[in-house]
Amino acid sequence: MSGRIRIHGDGGSRGNPGPAAGAAVLLDADGKVIEKRAEYMGVATNNQAEYLAVELGLQAMHDLKLNAADFYLDSQLVVRQLNGQYKVKHPEMRAAYERIQKLKEGFDVTFTHVMRADNTIADDAVNECLDAQ
């Protein structure tokens, strides 16, 4: 598949930290779901789960041989960190940030903050994953 896609990512934690999951939903240019990935991560923070969502989206891009995507996340902190506006100080988030830098090599990706109400497709995937635990 060629062309630019949208990836809605979200991470959630029930308690902070608490049981957490990340999810990425890949959409084609028409808004049709191409792929949905969600992963339970045990006890973690919301921000750690948000990083997992980005990793899942990038892994899906690799698997599906996609090279251009616009990520939409409802964590302003994570978006600003990924865009280089804020430093990543937390050790576990720093490790995830570094994994993401490697995963996105050769890709054309952007990271945009959206309000939670505009990210329900990813939020629903996180909650389905957490409910299944």
N, C-alpha and C positions, 0 to 999 in steps of 0.2 A: 504494500500500500504506500502510495506517495502522497505528498501534501501535508499540510499542517493540521494537527489535531488539537483538541482540548482535553486536558486532564484535570478533573476535579479531585482534589485530595483532601482528606480530613483525618484527624487523629482525635481520639477521645479517651478519657480516663474517668472511671466512676469512682470519685475520690481523687485527690491530686497530691500524691500519687495514689493509684488504685488499679484495679483491673483495667487494662488498656488495649486498644486496637488501632490500627491504621488502615485506611482504605484509599484506593485510587480507582476512578472510573474514567475510562478513555472513551471519548466521543468523536465521531467523524464530523466532517464539515456540515452535515445535515442534522447534527445533534443526536444521531443514533448511537447507542452503546456498542462499542467494539469489544470491550473487555472490562471486566470488573474484578478487582483483586482486593481482598481484605485479609488481614492477619492479626491474630491475637498475640500479644507480646508479654503477657503476665503483668506484674505490677510495674507501672511506669507513670510518668507525668503526661499531661496533655501535649506538651511541646515535644517530648520524645516520640509520642505516637504520631504527631504531625510530620516529623522527620521520616518515620517509617512509611507514611503515606507517599511521600516524594520518592523514596527508594523503590517502593512497589511500582509506582508509575514509570520510573526510569527502567526498571527491570522489564516491565511489560513492553516498553519501547524497544529494548534490545531483542526480546523474544519475537516480537512482531515485525522486526526490521523497519521500524519507523525512525525518522531522523529529525522531525521538527514538531514541537508541541508548546502550547501555552498552558502552564499550570495555574490553577485557581485554588487558593487556599484561604481559609478564614482565620488563620493565625498571622496577625500583622507582624509579630516578633519573628517568626520563622521566615516569612517573606523578606523582611528587611535584612535578616542575617544572610539568606541565600543571595540577595541582591548586593551584598557587600556594604550595606549601610550601617549595620551593627556587627560588633565582634561576637564570636561564639565562645563563651567562657566556660560553660558547664562541660566537664570532661566527656560525659556520654553523648551529649549533643554535638560536641566538637568531633568525636569519632564518626558520628552519623554524617555530619557536614562534610568531612573528608571523604567518606564513602560516596556521597552524592557528587562531589567534585570529580571523582574518578568515573563514576557511572555516566555523567553527562558529557564527558569528553567526546568530541566529534558530533555532538547533537546541537541543534539550534533550539534552545529552550528559554522561555521567559517565566517569571514567577510574579503573579499578581494577587494582591489581597482583595478578597470579596467579603461581603457581609455574610454571616451564617445563613441568613434567609435565602441567599443566592447560591448556597452550596449544599442544599438538602440532599441531592443525589449521593454525595459522598458521605454526608452525615448519616443517612439511612443505612448505607453499607457498613459503617462502623458499628451502629447500634445492632444491626442483624448479627454481626460477628460477635459482639459482646453478649447478646442474648443467647447465642448458641453455646456459650461456655458454661 
